[in-house]
Amino acid sequence: MSGLLRYALQRLLLTIPMIFVLLTVIFLVIRVIPGDPISMVYGGRPVSEELKAAKRAELGFDKPILVQYGIYISGVFRGDFGVSLRTSTPVLQELFSRFPATIELALFGLIVAAILGFSTGVLAATRADHPTDHAVRIFHIASFAVPVFWLGLMFQVFFSVKLGWLPVTGRLGGQMAFSFEPITGFYVIDAILHWDGKALIDVLRHLALPALTLGIATTGLLGRMSRASMLEVLDQDYVTTARAKGLPERTVVLRHALRNALIPIVTVFGLELAVLMGGAVLTEHVFSWPGIASYLIRSINARDYTAIQGSVVFIALFISAINLFVDLLYSIIDPRVRY
């Protein structure tokens, strides 16, 4: 068995118990949330206790907690996340319909964070202890400190209300929202598949502000990691040797230092995606973005326990899969990890 395959199996075996613990915690937390989900089913209307008891039995809420847990775990592994109490639609169906919107936003936010974080981190490392370095580090700290919802609102006020450059909410605007026919659910890809330049521009304009908000809010971690990694690499003997040979500083940084500095940053990308999924909750709410996070918020407001549980499990499983992928990618880039 190759080292990579053995390492992949080890990481997978470690991921399985983590998922079980995660599912158990989610199940228990949902069960202790205040409120009665049965009352929500009837929209808060006064109904008899007999009717409530019948509905509770229909949904399985009258069974012992261990039986409910067994049904819940078996349902998750069968791909059955239950039915929304609010819409009477399978939760997994609703999540899949909103998944492309969230992933599209997260990926574009990650692109913004990568461009800003990596470029400013490298700049700060090559100008260590100079005013440029101090200014960049202040920017990184500010990106940590600024609340996502406040940053989104400020962008809306400035770019949309004051300047009128970009739309405030949604994924498409005007007549385009009715005439555009999605294929994959990823609107950027769909616009390209349709060869519709007007739709592509409209999609990118709607995507710009939420992606910029999400990207800037998560730039700090990637930027600080890039700076620290570059500083460590720039102190290595082979970099000193390259400089002693008279190579231009640009060549030393980009060809010799940058490649090795990327190795620890790969792991941060996995963490960044987890942060982006968390930040998307507020970003989607501010920009009325029809993704999983906005669906989760509406479910929380309606106390739709099944939808809340399914949404959290879906996001958690997705992040676990991404972290597993990042671990494997890290082992490919740096073979020493496999041993």
GULOLO-835213 format. One record per residue (C-alpha): residue number from 1; x, y, z. Coordinates in nm, 2 decimals. Example, Ala and Ser with C-alpha at 12.3 -4.5 7.8 and 13.67 -1.06 7.14 Angstrom:
# GULOLO-835213
num 1	X 1.23	Y -0.45	Z 0.78
num 2	X 1.37	Y -0.11	Z 0.71
***
This chain:
# GULOLO-835213
num 1	X 0.00	Y 0.00	Z 0.00
num 2	X 0.14	Y 0.34	Z -0.10
num 3	X 0.22	Y 0.60	Z 0.16
num 4	X -0.05	Y 0.84	Z 0.02
num 5	X -0.32	Y 0.57	Z 0.03
num 6	X -0.23	Y 0.46	Z 0.38
num 7	X -0.23	Y 0.82	Z 0.50
num 8	X -0.57	Y 0.88	Z 0.33
num 9	X -0.72	Y 0.58	Z 0.50
num 10	X -0.58	Y 0.69	Z 0.84
num 11	X -0.73	Y 1.04	Z 0.80
num 12	X -1.07	Y 0.89	Z 0.69
num 13	X -1.08	Y 0.66	Z 0.99
num 14	X -1.01	Y 0.96	Z 1.22
num 15	X -1.28	Y 1.16	Z 1.05
num 16	X -1.55	Y 0.90	Z 1.11
num 17	X -1.56	Y 0.92	Z 1.50
num 18	X -1.54	Y 1.30	Z 1.47
num 19	X -1.85	Y 1.30	Z 1.26
num 20	X -2.03	Y 1.08	Z 1.51
num 21	X -1.94	Y 1.31	Z 1.79
num 22	X -2.05	Y 1.61	Z 1.58
num 23	X -2.39	Y 1.45	Z 1.49
num 24	X -2.45	Y 1.37	Z 1.86
num 25	X -2.38	Y 1.72	Z 1.98
num 26	X -2.61	Y 1.87	Z 1.71
num 27	X -2.88	Y 1.63	Z 1.81
num 28	X -2.86	Y 1.71	Z 2.18
num 29	X -2.83	Y 2.09	Z 2.13
num 30	X -3.14	Y 2.09	Z 1.91
num 31	X -3.34	Y 1.90	Z 2.17
num 32	X -3.26	Y 2.15	Z 2.44
num 33	X -3.35	Y 2.46	Z 2.24
num 34	X -3.65	Y 2.64	Z 2.41
num 35	X -3.98	Y 2.63	Z 2.23
num 36	X -4.23	Y 2.37	Z 2.11
num 37	X -4.19	Y 2.27	Z 1.74
num 38	X -4.54	Y 2.13	Z 1.73
num 39	X -4.69	Y 2.48	Z 1.80
num 40	X -4.48	Y 2.61	Z 1.50
num 41	X -4.64	Y 2.35	Z 1.27
num 42	X -4.98	Y 2.51	Z 1.33
num 43	X -4.84	Y 2.87	Z 1.30
num 44	X -4.90	Y 2.95	Z 1.66
num 45	X -5.27	Y 2.90	Z 1.63
num 46	X -5.45	Y 2.75	Z 1.94
num 47	X -5.51	Y 2.38	Z 1.89
num 48	X -5.62	Y 2.11	Z 2.12
num 49	X -5.37	Y 1.90	Z 2.31
num 50	X -5.50	Y 1.59	Z 2.14
num 51	X -5.42	Y 1.73	Z 1.80
num 52	X -5.07	Y 1.83	Z 1.92
num 53	X -5.01	Y 1.48	Z 2.06
num 54	X -5.12	Y 1.32	Z 1.73
num 55	X -4.88	Y 1.55	Z 1.54
num 56	X -4.60	Y 1.48	Z 1.78
num 57	X -4.65	Y 1.10	Z 1.74
num 58	X -4.66	Y 1.15	Z 1.36
num 59	X -4.32	Y 1.33	Z 1.37
num 60	X -4.17	Y 1.08	Z 1.61
num 61	X -4.12	Y 1.34	Z 1.89
num 62	X -4.31	Y 1.11	Z 2.14
num 63	X -4.05	Y 0.83	Z 2.12
num 64	X -3.77	Y 0.78	Z 2.38
num 65	X -3.47	Y 1.00	Z 2.32
num 66	X -3.24	Y 0.71	Z 2.23
num 67	X -3.49	Y 0.59	Z 1.97
num 68	X -3.51	Y 0.94	Z 1.83
num 69	X -3.13	Y 0.94	Z 1.82
num 70	X -3.11	Y 0.61	Z 1.63
num 71	X -3.37	Y 0.73	Z 1.38
num 72	X -3.18	Y 1.05	Z 1.33
num 73	X -2.84	Y 0.88	Z 1.28
num 74	X -2.97	Y 0.62	Z 1.04
num 75	X -3.16	Y 0.89	Z 0.85
num 76	X -2.84	Y 1.10	Z 0.81
num 77	X -2.64	Y 0.81	Z 0.67
num 78	X -2.93	Y 0.73	Z 0.43
num 79	X -2.93	Y 1.09	Z 0.32
num 80	X -3.27	Y 1.16	Z 0.49
num 81	X -3.25	Y 1.48	Z 0.68
num 82	X -3.63	Y 1.49	Z 0.76
num 83	X -3.90	Y 1.72	Z 0.64
num 84	X -3.92	Y 2.09	Z 0.72
num 85	X -4.19	Y 2.17	Z 0.97
num 86	X -4.24	Y 2.51	Z 0.80
num 87	X -4.26	Y 2.41	Z 0.43
num 88	X -4.34	Y 2.04	Z 0.45
num 89	X -4.05	Y 1.99	Z 0.20
num 90	X -3.76	Y 1.74	Z 0.24
num 91	X -3.48	Y 1.94	Z 0.41
num 92	X -3.21	Y 1.79	Z 0.19
num 93	X -3.40	Y 1.89	Z -0.12
num 94	X -3.41	Y 2.25	Z 0.00
num 95	X -3.04	Y 2.24	Z 0.10
num 96	X -2.93	Y 2.11	Z -0.24
num 97	X -3.14	Y 2.38	Z -0.42
num 98	X -2.96	Y 2.65	Z -0.21
num 99	X -2.61	Y 2.49	Z -0.20
num 100	X -2.48	Y 2.64	Z -0.53
num 101	X -2.56	Y 2.99	Z -0.41
num 102	X -2.36	Y 2.94	Z -0.09
num 103	X -2.07	Y 2.77	Z -0.26
num 104	X -2.05	Y 3.03	Z -0.53
num 105	X -2.04	Y 3.31	Z -0.27
num 106	X -1.79	Y 3.12	Z -0.05
num 107	X -1.56	Y 3.05	Z -0.35
num 108	X -1.56	Y 3.41	Z -0.47
num 109	X -1.51	Y 3.53	Z -0.11
num 110	X -1.21	Y 3.29	Z -0.09
num 111	X -1.07	Y 3.43	Z -0.41
num 112	X -1.09	Y 3.78	Z -0.27
num 113	X -0.94	Y 3.66	Z 0.06
num 114	X -0.66	Y 3.48	Z -0.12
num 115	X -0.57	Y 3.77	Z -0.34
num 116	X -0.57	Y 4.03	Z -0.06
num 117	X -0.43	Y 3.81	Z 0.22
num 118	X -0.15	Y 3.64	Z 0.02
num 119	X -0.04	Y 3.95	Z -0.16
num 120	X -0.04	Y 4.17	Z 0.15
num 121	X 0.13	Y 3.90	Z 0.35
num 122	X 0.41	Y 3.86	Z 0.10
num 123	X 0.44	Y 4.24	Z 0.08
num 124	X 0.47	Y 4.27	Z 0.46
num 125	X 0.73	Y 4.00	Z 0.48
num 126	X 0.95	Y 4.16	Z 0.21
num 127	X 0.92	Y 4.49	Z 0.39
num 128	X 0.96	Y 4.36	Z 0.75
num 129	X 0.96	Y 4.62	Z 1.02
num 130	X 0.91	Y 4.90	Z 0.77
num 131	X 0.61	Y 5.14	Z 0.77
num 132	X 0.45	Y 4.92	Z 0.49
num 133	X 0.47	Y 4.62	Z 0.71
num 134	X 0.31	Y 4.80	Z 1.00
num 135	X 0.03	Y 4.93	Z 0.78
num 136	X -0.04	Y 4.59	Z 0.64
num 137	X -0.05	Y 4.43	Z 0.99
num 138	X -0.30	Y 4.69	Z 1.10
num 139	X -0.51	Y 4.61	Z 0.80
num 140	X -0.50	Y 4.24	Z 0.90
num 141	X -0.60	Y 4.31	Z 1.25
num 142	X -0.88	Y 4.54	Z 1.13
num 143	X -1.02	Y 4.26	Z 0.91
num 144	X -1.04	Y 4.04	Z 1.22
num 145	X -1.21	Y 4.30	Z 1.42
num 146	X -1.47	Y 4.45	Z 1.18
num 147	X -1.81	Y 4.28	Z 1.21
num 148	X -1.92	Y 4.12	Z 0.89
num 149	X -2.28	Y 4.26	Z 0.90
num 150	X -2.14	Y 4.62	Z 0.96
num 151	X -1.90	Y 4.59	Z 0.68
num 152	X -2.17	Y 4.46	Z 0.45
num 153	X -2.40	Y 4.75	Z 0.54
num 154	X -2.13	Y 5.01	Z 0.49
num 155	X -2.06	Y 4.87	Z 0.14
num 156	X -2.43	Y 4.88	Z 0.06
num 157	X -2.45	Y 5.24	Z 0.17
num 158	X -2.14	Y 5.35	Z -0.02
num 159	X -2.14	Y 5.15	Z -0.34
num 160	X -2.52	Y 5.10	Z -0.38
num 161	X -2.70	Y 5.40	Z -0.22
num 162	X -2.44	Y 5.68	Z -0.26
num 163	X -2.26	Y 5.58	Z -0.58
num 164	X -2.53	Y 5.35	Z -0.74
num 165	X -2.26	Y 5.13	Z -0.89
num 166	X -2.37	Y 4.79	Z -0.76
num 167	X -2.71	Y 4.63	Z -0.66
num 168	X -2.80	Y 4.59	Z -0.29
num 169	X -2.94	Y 4.24	Z -0.27
num 170	X -3.02	Y 3.91	Z -0.46
num 171	X -2.83	Y 3.71	Z -0.72
num 172	X -3.01	Y 3.86	Z -1.03
num 173	X -3.20	Y 4.18	Z -1.09
num 174	X -3.49	Y 4.31	Z -1.28
num 175	X -3.62	Y 4.12	Z -1.58
num 176	X -3.31	Y 3.90	Z -1.58
num 177	X -3.44	Y 3.72	Z -1.26
num 178	X -3.74	Y 3.60	Z -1.46
num 179	X -3.58	Y 3.52	Z -1.80
num 180	X -3.26	Y 3.35	Z -1.67
num 181	X -3.28	Y 2.97	Z -1.67
num 182	X -3.03	Y 2.80	Z -1.43
num 183	X -2.86	Y 2.48	Z -1.54
num 184	X -2.62	Y 2.40	Z -1.26
num 185	X -2.74	Y 2.65	Z -1.00
num 186	X -2.40	Y 2.82	Z -1.02
num 187	X -2.51	Y 3.14	Z -1.19
num 188	X -2.16	Y 3.24	Z -1.32
num 189	X -2.12	Y 2.90	Z -1.48
num 190	X -2.48	Y 2.90	Z -1.61
num 191	X -2.43	Y 3.24	Z -1.77
num 192	X -2.12	Y 3.12	Z -1.95
num 193	X -2.30	Y 2.80	Z -2.06
num 194	X -2.58	Y 3.02	Z -2.21
num 195	X -2.32	Y 3.24	Z -2.38
num 196	X -2.51	Y 3.53	Z -2.22
num 197	X -2.27	Y 3.82	Z -2.15
num 198	X -2.55	Y 4.04	Z -2.02
num 199	X -2.65	Y 3.78	Z -1.76
num 200	X -2.29	Y 3.72	Z -1.66
num 201	X -2.23	Y 4.09	Z -1.60
num 202	X -2.55	Y 4.11	Z -1.39
num 203	X -2.45	Y 3.80	Z -1.19
num 204	X -2.10	Y 3.94	Z -1.12
num 205	X -2.24	Y 4.27	Z -1.02
num 206	X -2.47	Y 4.11	Z -0.76
num 207	X -2.19	Y 3.89	Z -0.64
num 208	X -1.93	Y 4.16	Z -0.60
num 209	X -2.04	Y 4.32	Z -0.27
num 210	X -2.12	Y 4.00	Z -0.07
num 211	X -1.80	Y 3.84	Z -0.20
num 212	X -1.59	Y 4.14	Z -0.12
num 213	X -1.75	Y 4.16	Z 0.23
num 214	X -1.69	Y 3.80	Z 0.30
num 215	X -1.34	Y 3.81	Z 0.16
num 216	X -1.22	Y 4.11	Z 0.35
num 217	X -1.37	Y 3.98	Z 0.67
num 218	X -1.15	Y 3.67	Z 0.64
num 219	X -0.83	Y 3.82	Z 0.49
num 220	X -0.66	Y 3.86	Z 0.83
num 221	X -0.59	Y 3.49	Z 0.90
num 222	X -0.45	Y 3.42	Z 0.56
num 223	X -0.25	Y 3.74	Z 0.55
num 224	X -0.08	Y 3.69	Z 0.89
num 225	X -0.01	Y 3.32	Z 0.80
num 226	X 0.14	Y 3.43	Z 0.47
num 227	X 0.36	Y 3.69	Z 0.63
num 228	X 0.49	Y 3.45	Z 0.90
num 229	X 0.56	Y 3.17	Z 0.65
num 230	X 0.74	Y 3.40	Z 0.41
num 231	X 0.95	Y 3.55	Z 0.69
num 232	X 1.06	Y 3.20	Z 0.79
num 233	X 1.15	Y 3.10	Z 0.44
num 234	X 1.34	Y 3.42	Z 0.37
num 235	X 1.57	Y 3.33	Z 0.65
num 236	X 1.67	Y 3.00	Z 0.50
num 237	X 2.02	Y 2.93	Z 0.38
num 238	X 1.91	Y 2.86	Z 0.02
num 239	X 1.75	Y 3.20	Z -0.01
num 240	X 2.07	Y 3.36	Z 0.13
num 241	X 2.27	Y 3.17	Z -0.13
num 242	X 2.04	Y 3.28	Z -0.41
num 243	X 2.09	Y 3.64	Z -0.31
num 244	X 2.47	Y 3.59	Z -0.28
num 245	X 2.47	Y 3.47	Z -0.65
num 246	X 2.33	Y 3.81	Z -0.74
num 247	X 1.98	Y 3.70	Z -0.84
num 248	X 1.73	Y 3.99	Z -0.85
num 249	X 1.51	Y 4.01	Z -0.54
num 250	X 1.20	Y 3.95	Z -0.74
num 251	X 1.34	Y 3.62	Z -0.86
num 252	X 1.45	Y 3.52	Z -0.51
num 253	X 1.11	Y 3.59	Z -0.37
num 254	X 0.88	Y 3.45	Z -0.64
num 255	X 1.09	Y 3.15	Z -0.76
num 256	X 1.28	Y 3.04	Z -0.46
num 257	X 1.09	Y 3.15	Z -0.15
num 258	X 0.73	Y 3.17	Z -0.25
num 259	X 0.69	Y 2.80	Z -0.35
num 260	X 0.81	Y 2.67	Z -0.01
num 261	X 0.61	Y 2.94	Z 0.18
num 262	X 0.29	Y 2.80	Z 0.02
num 263	X 0.31	Y 2.47	Z 0.20
num 264	X 0.17	Y 2.57	Z 0.54
num 265	X -0.07	Y 2.81	Z 0.38
num 266	X -0.26	Y 2.52	Z 0.21
num 267	X -0.39	Y 2.42	Z 0.55
num 268	X -0.51	Y 2.77	Z 0.62
num 269	X -0.73	Y 2.75	Z 0.31
num 270	X -0.93	Y 2.47	Z 0.47
num 271	X -0.97	Y 2.68	Z 0.79
num 272	X -1.06	Y 2.98	Z 0.58
num 273	X -1.34	Y 2.79	Z 0.41
num 274	X -1.48	Y 2.70	Z 0.75
num 275	X -1.46	Y 3.06	Z 0.85
num 276	X -1.63	Y 3.17	Z 0.52
num 277	X -1.92	Y 2.92	Z 0.58
num 278	X -1.97	Y 3.08	Z 0.92
num 279	X -1.94	Y 3.43	Z 0.80
num 280	X -2.18	Y 3.35	Z 0.52
num 281	X -2.46	Y 3.33	Z 0.77
num 282	X -2.45	Y 3.71	Z 0.84
num 283	X -2.34	Y 3.80	Z 0.48
num 284	X -2.63	Y 3.61	Z 0.32
num 285	X -2.87	Y 3.77	Z 0.57
num 286	X -2.75	Y 4.13	Z 0.50
num 287	X -2.75	Y 4.08	Z 0.12
num 288	X -3.07	Y 3.86	Z 0.10
num 289	X -2.85	Y 3.60	Z -0.07
num 290	X -3.07	Y 3.28	Z -0.12
num 291	X -2.82	Y 3.03	Z 0.02
num 292	X -2.81	Y 2.77	Z 0.30
num 293	X -2.72	Y 3.03	Z 0.56
num 294	X -3.02	Y 3.24	Z 0.49
num 295	X -3.24	Y 2.93	Z 0.50
num 296	X -3.09	Y 2.84	Z 0.84
num 297	X -3.17	Y 3.19	Z 0.98
num 298	X -3.53	Y 3.17	Z 0.86
num 299	X -3.56	Y 2.82	Z 1.01
num 300	X -3.42	Y 2.95	Z 1.34
num 301	X -3.67	Y 3.24	Z 1.34
num 302	X -3.95	Y 2.99	Z 1.27
num 303	X -3.82	Y 2.73	Z 1.52
num 304	X -3.82	Y 2.47	Z 1.25
num 305	X -3.61	Y 2.22	Z 1.44
num 306	X -3.59	Y 1.97	Z 1.16
num 307	X -3.46	Y 2.23	Z 0.91
num 308	X -3.22	Y 2.37	Z 1.17
num 309	X -3.08	Y 2.03	Z 1.25
num 310	X -3.05	Y 1.93	Z 0.88
num 311	X -2.88	Y 2.26	Z 0.79
num 312	X -2.62	Y 2.24	Z 1.07
num 313	X -2.54	Y 1.88	Z 0.99
num 314	X -2.51	Y 1.95	Z 0.62
num 315	X -2.27	Y 2.24	Z 0.68
num 316	X -2.07	Y 2.04	Z 0.93
num 317	X -2.03	Y 1.74	Z 0.70
num 318	X -1.93	Y 1.96	Z 0.41
num 319	X -1.66	Y 2.13	Z 0.62
num 320	X -1.54	Y 1.79	Z 0.75
num 321	X -1.50	Y 1.68	Z 0.39
num 322	X -1.31	Y 1.99	Z 0.29
num 323	X -1.07	Y 1.95	Z 0.59
num 324	X -1.01	Y 1.59	Z 0.48
num 325	X -0.94	Y 1.70	Z 0.13
num 326	X -0.70	Y 1.97	Z 0.26
num 327	X -0.52	Y 1.71	Z 0.47
num 328	X -0.47	Y 1.49	Z 0.16
num 329	X -0.36	Y 1.78	Z -0.05
num 330	X -0.11	Y 1.89	Z 0.21
num 331	X 0.04	Y 1.54	Z 0.21
num 332	X 0.08	Y 1.55	Z -0.17
num 333	X 0.26	Y 1.89	Z -0.15
num 334	X 0.48	Y 1.79	Z 0.14
num 335	X 0.55	Y 1.41	Z 0.13
num 336	X 0.71	Y 1.43	Z 0.48
num 337	X 0.36	Y 1.45	Z 0.63
num 338	X 0.27	Y 1.10	Z 0.51
num 339	X 0.56	Y 0.95	Z 0.71
***
